[in-house]
């Protein structure tokens, strides 16, 4: 089970990461008889990116996997019966056998996505049952990061010290998340997520976008959800489709991820990129001093699911009273012990989903910005009115969203949103956040390279 999203009060969309039985059998025959694993390849990497390159045939077998995503709409009662009462709070690493196709007795309709960006195929969904224990054990061995080496967050200095954080860019990539820390003059020096709209929200992606690729900026992946990494393929330049895969990727350790995410990790290694997997548990790193004198702190959430255990970033200016907070999908509830009382810039958790118990931090005075990253007319109805109300109650100026919570309008105030909903259904394009005042928007890409990631809002 890859994801659970509440659509209306009584309905849940269950997303299941799938691999066809035939392709999984062929893969396991090769993988389980090999004298190497992904963990072995990751262990051979060095901080300078130099290591023994994997032989092409080692990783090519991941291309032969028939991967997909199955979505089933269930009432809350049906979901609790099928997946248990904790369906909301956990992703599951348990393997299921699912029958798909016509003529199945008692079938319900589901949506099957053969790729991240393909149109959904309506398909009858028959019996869903736990995989046989021996088969489940083999699948778990083949598609797991259990053997991958893990790093302390305080070992990240060599990977991140070249980062500069003069400007924070919030990219308009549809229903997903992508943030960049920019040097003075424009080049991106670090990414926090590089996602985009996928599956039922693939339609929310902007067309023709190419993200900045002028330097070897590392990518910190907040968590293993496709809408937080799929932009590495969707927004790469046409002539260099692997440019983002060739970076250093810093990501959380997660035993709940399925074959889609494992195959993506393999594609990073195949492209010559580096994977740095961080140790599990709730933690806050020591500050990492950046090349421009600012500092970066990583915070791994204390939640119980993939979102709540994600990696948030706190960037501190040369003045310790000025901070930015990039949350990914981690609710404030799971970061609360480590947060400051106020921030100059905050990325609202989970695209503006319903908040948990903790109050949001307050805005700094006199300048602050609240970033909402979501896709126009997304299927989850993000941002939710509850998110807007919670931030307004903490003193954030929501502008035109303050009273009616109508996200069909451009908010203004202290809000920077990446989109508007119907009837305008508009992409508002990338936004920038500074430290003491709004940076000047740049209608042309600030790095002057061949990307199209112009910065239009501040």
PLY file of the C-alpha trace (Angstrom):
ply
format ascii 1.0
element vertex 458
property float x
property float y
property float z
element edge 457
property int vertex1
property int vertex2
end_header
0.00 0.00 0.00
1.69 3.16 -1.24
-0.70 5.96 -0.29
-4.01 6.78 1.37
-5.83 10.01 0.62
-9.20 11.16 1.93
-11.27 12.59 -0.94
-14.50 13.37 0.83
-15.47 12.83 4.44
-16.48 9.20 3.84
-14.19 8.10 0.97
-10.55 7.05 0.77
-8.40 6.52 -2.32
-6.02 3.63 -1.67
-2.93 3.68 -3.91
-1.14 0.35 -4.34
2.34 0.10 -5.85
2.19 -2.88 -8.24
4.46 -5.15 -10.24
3.09 -7.80 -12.59
3.51 -11.36 -11.36
5.34 -12.48 -14.50
7.90 -9.66 -14.49
8.42 -10.04 -10.73
9.15 -13.75 -11.17
11.73 -13.06 -13.88
13.30 -10.29 -11.81
13.59 -12.40 -8.68
15.16 -15.28 -10.59
17.94 -12.89 -11.62
18.18 -10.75 -8.49
18.18 -13.52 -5.91
20.80 -15.52 -7.80
23.12 -12.53 -8.29
26.24 -11.99 -6.21
25.40 -8.31 -5.61
22.57 -6.12 -4.35
21.68 -2.44 -4.51
23.01 -2.20 -0.98
26.40 -3.46 -2.19
26.51 -0.83 -4.95
25.56 1.95 -2.55
28.24 0.85 -0.08
30.94 1.26 -2.74
30.18 4.95 -3.28
32.41 7.73 -1.94
31.49 11.30 -0.96
33.32 12.62 -4.02
31.05 10.53 -6.24
33.92 8.33 -7.39
33.44 4.62 -7.10
33.30 1.41 -9.04
30.63 1.96 -11.71
27.98 -0.76 -11.87
28.04 -2.96 -14.94
25.11 -2.02 -17.22
23.61 -5.51 -17.08
23.48 -5.33 -13.29
20.84 -2.61 -13.24
19.25 -3.11 -16.63
16.92 -5.76 -15.25
14.98 -3.04 -13.41
13.86 -1.75 -16.83
12.05 -5.04 -17.46
9.75 -4.68 -14.45
6.11 -4.05 -15.39
5.35 -1.47 -12.72
2.11 0.38 -12.11
-0.16 2.07 -9.62
-3.62 0.75 -8.78
-6.11 3.14 -7.19
-9.26 1.91 -5.49
-11.99 4.18 -4.10
-13.37 2.78 -0.85
-15.60 3.99 1.92
-13.86 4.32 5.25
-15.67 1.19 6.46
-14.55 -0.83 3.42
-10.97 0.36 3.85
-10.92 -0.54 7.55
-12.29 -4.01 6.72
-9.78 -4.63 3.91
-6.64 -3.04 5.38
-7.27 -2.70 9.11
-8.05 0.23 11.42
-4.59 1.78 11.01
-5.08 2.28 7.26
-4.76 6.05 7.74
-1.60 6.09 9.81
0.74 3.67 8.06
1.93 2.62 4.67
2.31 -1.14 4.52
5.26 -3.16 3.29
3.12 -6.32 3.25
2.76 -7.90 -0.18
-0.67 -8.52 -1.68
-1.89 -10.62 -4.58
-4.52 -8.78 -6.63
-6.58 -10.13 -9.51
-7.24 -7.65 -12.33
-9.25 -8.10 -15.50
-12.70 -8.87 -16.90
-14.95 -11.68 -15.74
-13.96 -11.61 -12.07
-16.72 -12.47 -9.62
-17.59 -9.64 -7.25
-15.15 -7.24 -8.91
-15.13 -3.52 -8.23
-13.83 -0.88 -10.62
-10.34 0.47 -10.09
-7.98 2.77 -11.96
-4.67 1.40 -13.16
-1.77 3.68 -14.17
0.87 1.79 -16.18
3.33 4.71 -15.85
3.67 7.83 -13.73
2.17 10.07 -16.41
-0.15 7.74 -18.37
-3.91 8.08 -18.57
-5.74 5.80 -16.16
-7.13 2.51 -17.44
-10.41 1.43 -15.89
-10.03 -2.16 -14.72
-12.10 -4.63 -12.70
-10.42 -5.47 -9.39
-11.14 -8.92 -8.04
-9.75 -10.75 -5.05
-7.19 -8.98 -2.86
-5.33 -11.31 -0.51
-2.06 -11.53 1.35
0.73 -13.08 -0.70
1.86 -16.55 0.32
4.53 -16.23 3.04
7.36 -17.71 0.96
6.52 -15.48 -2.02
6.17 -12.42 0.21
9.57 -13.10 1.77
11.23 -13.33 -1.66
9.55 -10.13 -2.84
10.53 -8.35 0.35
14.15 -9.39 -0.14
14.17 -8.25 -3.76
12.38 -4.91 -3.25
13.64 -3.52 0.05
16.31 -1.14 1.30
16.86 -3.27 4.41
20.48 -4.02 3.45
21.31 -0.49 2.31
24.03 1.31 4.31
22.80 4.18 6.44
24.47 7.43 7.44
24.21 9.75 10.39
22.90 13.20 9.43
26.06 14.63 10.92
28.08 12.97 8.13
26.48 15.19 5.47
28.92 18.10 5.60
31.01 17.00 2.57
27.87 16.75 0.43
26.25 20.05 1.44
28.98 22.56 2.36
29.01 24.12 -1.13
25.35 25.12 -0.79
24.42 28.80 -0.85
21.06 30.14 0.29
20.64 33.72 -0.88
17.18 32.98 -2.30
14.62 30.21 -1.86
12.75 29.25 -5.04
9.40 27.45 -4.80
8.79 25.85 -8.20
5.40 25.47 -9.84
5.48 21.79 -10.76
1.82 20.84 -10.29
0.57 18.66 -7.44
3.91 17.96 -5.84
6.88 19.70 -4.29
10.18 21.13 -5.56
12.31 23.77 -3.84
15.70 25.22 -4.69
18.29 27.15 -2.70
19.91 29.68 -5.01
23.21 31.48 -4.90
23.39 35.20 -5.50
23.03 35.53 -9.25
20.81 32.53 -9.61
22.29 29.03 -9.92
20.54 26.37 -7.84
22.92 24.92 -5.24
20.56 22.51 -3.42
17.13 21.01 -4.08
14.63 19.92 -1.46
12.46 17.52 -3.48
12.10 17.58 -7.24
8.57 16.32 -7.73
5.54 16.87 -9.95
1.96 15.77 -10.44
1.63 12.04 -11.15
-1.10 9.45 -11.70
-4.53 11.08 -11.31
-2.79 14.44 -10.86
-0.47 14.15 -13.87
-2.72 16.69 -15.60
-1.61 19.33 -13.07
1.96 19.42 -14.40
2.93 22.57 -16.34
3.92 21.86 -19.93
7.39 22.57 -21.27
9.05 23.23 -17.91
12.78 22.50 -17.63
14.26 23.01 -14.17
17.66 24.57 -13.53
20.46 22.10 -14.25
23.43 24.46 -14.57
25.29 23.01 -11.57
25.60 19.70 -9.71
23.19 20.66 -6.91
22.51 17.79 -4.48
18.90 16.74 -3.94
17.47 16.09 -0.48
14.40 13.88 -0.87
11.96 14.57 1.94
10.35 11.12 1.55
9.76 8.37 -0.98
6.56 9.57 -2.64
6.48 9.88 -6.42
5.13 13.43 -6.37
8.35 14.44 -4.60
10.85 12.82 -7.02
9.15 12.34 -10.41
10.18 15.81 -11.64
13.72 14.47 -11.97
12.48 12.85 -15.17
9.61 15.14 -16.14
11.57 18.41 -15.99
14.98 17.31 -17.30
16.20 18.93 -20.54
15.32 16.94 -23.69
18.97 16.42 -24.56
20.03 15.17 -21.12
17.23 13.16 -19.54
19.45 11.82 -16.73
20.99 15.09 -15.57
19.12 15.10 -12.24
19.63 11.38 -11.68
23.39 11.96 -11.82
23.31 14.10 -8.66
23.88 13.18 -5.04
20.52 12.14 -3.56
20.10 12.27 0.23
17.01 10.34 1.31
15.37 8.69 4.33
15.56 5.00 5.17
12.09 3.53 4.64
11.12 -0.14 4.69
7.58 0.57 3.43
8.51 1.59 -0.10
7.60 -0.66 -3.01
9.09 -1.65 -6.37
8.44 1.70 -8.08
10.69 3.53 -5.60
13.33 0.80 -5.53
13.52 0.90 -9.33
13.90 4.69 -9.20
16.78 4.34 -6.74
18.38 1.85 -9.13
18.04 4.38 -11.96
20.02 6.91 -9.91
22.87 4.43 -9.53
22.66 3.41 -13.19
22.97 7.07 -14.26
26.08 7.51 -12.10
24.38 9.31 -9.23
25.09 8.85 -5.53
22.59 7.65 -2.91
23.06 8.67 0.72
20.47 7.00 2.94
19.96 8.51 6.39
19.39 6.59 9.58
15.80 6.06 10.77
14.21 7.64 13.82
13.24 11.15 14.82
16.29 13.41 14.91
17.65 16.90 14.29
21.09 17.27 12.76
23.74 19.65 13.97
23.84 22.82 11.84
25.86 22.45 8.63
27.73 25.66 7.83
27.23 26.60 4.18
29.72 28.31 1.90
27.94 31.67 2.23
28.02 31.65 6.05
24.42 30.54 6.53
23.56 27.18 8.06
21.34 24.22 7.21
19.69 21.82 9.65
17.85 18.62 8.73
14.94 17.45 10.88
13.43 13.99 10.49
9.84 13.88 11.71
8.51 11.73 14.53
5.38 10.55 12.69
4.19 7.03 12.03
3.85 7.04 8.25
6.00 8.00 5.27
4.86 11.63 5.34
5.34 12.08 9.07
8.82 10.51 9.03
10.03 12.76 6.22
13.01 15.12 6.23
12.36 18.83 6.69
14.97 21.56 6.22
15.60 24.62 8.36
17.88 27.27 6.87
19.25 29.98 9.15
20.52 33.32 7.89
23.69 34.96 9.16
21.36 36.63 11.65
20.11 33.74 13.80
16.67 35.33 14.08
15.91 34.78 10.37
14.94 31.25 9.33
13.23 29.35 6.51
11.35 26.07 6.98
10.77 23.52 4.19
8.48 20.79 5.46
7.85 18.38 2.58
4.79 16.46 3.78
5.79 16.46 7.47
3.10 18.05 9.61
4.18 20.59 12.22
2.99 18.09 14.85
5.99 15.85 14.07
8.52 18.69 13.97
7.20 20.74 16.89
9.96 20.11 19.47
12.58 21.48 17.07
10.81 24.47 15.54
11.41 28.16 16.18
8.48 30.36 17.15
8.54 32.31 13.88
9.95 32.06 10.36
10.62 34.36 7.44
9.54 31.62 5.02
7.49 28.46 5.51
6.45 25.79 3.01
3.07 24.58 4.23
3.10 20.82 4.93
1.60 18.36 2.45
0.43 20.93 -0.12
-2.03 22.38 2.39
-3.67 19.16 3.60
-5.69 19.12 6.81
-3.26 19.92 9.65
-2.71 17.76 12.73
-2.71 19.09 16.27
0.28 21.44 16.50
-0.11 25.10 15.64
1.89 26.50 12.72
4.81 28.80 13.53
4.15 32.52 13.35
5.40 34.85 10.61
8.44 37.01 11.18
7.94 40.77 11.21
7.94 42.82 9.04
8.62 40.42 6.14
7.42 36.81 5.80
6.12 34.47 3.11
3.93 31.35 3.31
4.37 28.96 0.36
1.59 26.67 -0.86
2.73 24.17 -3.51
-0.21 22.42 -5.21
-1.59 21.72 -8.66
-4.62 23.46 -10.18
-7.82 21.47 -9.57
-5.92 18.60 -7.95
-7.90 15.54 -6.93
-7.22 16.04 -3.21
-8.72 19.55 -3.05
-5.46 20.92 -1.62
-5.09 23.39 -0.02
-7.81 22.67 2.52
-9.78 25.34 4.33
-8.53 23.92 7.64
-4.94 24.64 6.62
-5.76 28.20 5.67
-7.63 28.79 8.92
-4.82 27.35 11.06
-2.24 29.68 9.51
-4.52 32.71 9.65
-5.02 32.05 13.36
-1.24 32.31 13.84
-1.07 35.74 12.25
-0.26 34.93 8.62
-1.81 37.42 6.18
-3.74 35.30 3.67
-4.84 38.25 1.57
-7.82 37.35 -0.63
-7.94 33.87 0.93
-8.53 35.23 4.42
-12.33 35.28 4.51
-13.86 33.03 1.84
-10.87 30.65 1.60
-11.45 30.79 -2.15
-8.29 29.49 -3.83
-9.69 30.31 -7.25
-8.17 33.74 -6.65
-4.57 34.88 -6.29
-4.14 35.26 -2.54
-1.68 38.11 -2.16
-0.85 39.10 1.39
1.99 36.90 2.66
0.95 33.89 0.56
2.90 32.59 -2.42
0.88 29.84 -4.14
1.86 27.90 -7.23
-1.67 27.68 -8.67
-5.31 28.75 -8.62
-8.32 26.44 -8.83
-11.32 26.65 -11.16
-12.70 28.65 -12.78
-9.30 30.19 -13.52
-7.34 26.89 -13.12
-4.08 28.75 -13.52
-0.40 27.99 -13.02
1.12 30.95 -11.18
4.73 29.82 -11.83
7.73 29.84 -9.54
8.04 32.11 -6.51
11.05 33.43 -4.60
11.56 34.13 -0.91
14.32 36.31 0.53
15.57 37.11 4.01
14.57 40.69 4.80
12.47 41.80 1.83
10.97 40.30 -1.33
13.59 39.50 -3.97
13.09 41.00 -7.40
11.30 38.44 -9.63
13.29 37.29 -12.65
11.19 36.81 -15.82
14.15 34.98 -17.37
15.91 32.00 -15.75
18.35 33.52 -13.23
21.20 31.17 -14.10
21.10 32.12 -17.77
21.25 28.46 -18.78
18.94 26.41 -20.95
16.20 25.87 -18.35
12.82 27.59 -18.29
12.50 28.01 -14.52
11.91 31.74 -14.43
10.98 33.22 -11.05
7.77 35.24 -11.37
6.41 35.81 -7.85
7.79 37.30 -4.67
0 1
1 2
2 3
3 4
4 5
5 6
6 7
7 8
8 9
9 10
10 11
11 12
12 13
13 14
14 15
15 16
16 17
17 18
18 19
19 20
20 21
21 22
22 23
23 24
24 25
25 26
26 27
27 28
28 29
29 30
30 31
31 32
32 33
33 34
34 35
35 36
36 37
37 38
38 39
39 40
40 41
41 42
42 43
43 44
44 45
45 46
46 47
47 48
48 49
49 50
50 51
51 52
52 53
53 54
54 55
55 56
56 57
57 58
58 59
59 60
60 61
61 62
62 63
63 64
64 65
65 66
66 67
67 68
68 69
69 70
70 71
71 72
72 73
73 74
74 75
75 76
76 77
77 78
78 79
79 80
80 81
81 82
82 83
83 84
84 85
85 86
86 87
87 88
88 89
89 90
90 91
91 92
92 93
93 94
94 95
95 96
96 97
97 98
98 99
99 100
100 101
101 102
102 103
103 104
104 105
105 106
106 107
107 108
108 109
109 110
110 111
111 112
112 113
113 114
114 115
115 116
116 117
117 118
118 119
119 120
120 121
121 122
122 123
123 124
124 125
125 126
126 127
127 128
128 129
129 130
130 131
131 132
132 133
133 134
134 135
135 136
136 137
137 138
138 139
139 140
140 141
141 142
142 143
143 144
144 145
145 146
146 147
147 148
148 149
149 150
150 151
151 152
152 153
153 154
154 155
155 156
156 157
157 158
158 159
159 160
160 161
161 162
162 163
163 164
164 165
165 166
166 167
167 168
168 169
169 170
170 171
171 172
172 173
173 174
174 175
175 176
176 177
177 178
178 179
179 180
180 181
181 182
182 183
183 184
184 185
185 186
186 187
187 188
188 189
189 190
190 191
191 192
192 193
193 194
194 195
195 196
196 197
197 198
198 199
199 200
200 201
201 202
202 203
203 204
204 205
205 206
206 207
207 208
208 209
209 210
210 211
211 212
212 213
213 214
214 215
215 216
216 217
217 218
218 219
219 220
220 221
221 222
222 223
223 224
224 225
225 226
226 227
227 228
228 229
229 230
230 231
231 232
232 233
233 234
234 235
235 236
236 237
237 238
238 239
239 240
240 241
241 242
242 243
243 244
244 245
245 246
246 247
247 248
248 249
249 250
250 251
251 252
252 253
253 254
254 255
255 256
256 257
257 258
258 259
259 260
260 261
261 262
262 263
263 264
264 265
265 266
266 267
267 268
268 269
269 270
270 271
271 272
272 273
273 274
274 275
275 276
276 277
277 278
278 279
279 280
280 281
281 282
282 283
283 284
284 285
285 286
286 287
287 288
288 289
289 290
290 291
291 292
292 293
293 294
294 295
295 296
296 297
297 298
298 299
299 300
300 301
301 302
302 303
303 304
304 305
305 306
306 307
307 308
308 309
309 310
310 311
311 312
312 313
313 314
314 315
315 316
316 317
317 318
318 319
319 320
320 321
321 322
322 323
323 324
324 325
325 326
326 327
327 328
328 329
329 330
330 331
331 332
332 333
333 334
334 335
335 336
336 337
337 338
338 339
339 340
340 341
341 342
342 343
343 344
344 345
345 346
346 347
347 348
348 349
349 350
350 351
351 352
352 353
353 354
354 355
355 356
356 357
357 358
358 359
359 360
360 361
361 362
362 363
363 364
364 365
365 366
366 367
367 368
368 369
369 370
370 371
371 372
372 373
373 374
374 375
375 376
376 377
377 378
378 379
379 380
380 381
381 382
382 383
383 384
384 385
385 386
386 387
387 388
388 389
389 390
390 391
391 392
392 393
393 394
394 395
395 396
396 397
397 398
398 399
399 400
400 401
401 402
402 403
403 404
404 405
405 406
406 407
407 408
408 409
409 410
410 411
411 412
412 413
413 414
414 415
415 416
416 417
417 418
418 419
419 420
420 421
421 422
422 423
423 424
424 425
425 426
426 427
427 428
428 429
429 430
430 431
431 432
432 433
433 434
434 435
435 436
436 437
437 438
438 439
439 440
440 441
441 442
442 443
443 444
444 445
445 446
446 447
447 448
448 449
449 450
450 451
451 452
452 453
453 454
454 455
455 456
456 457
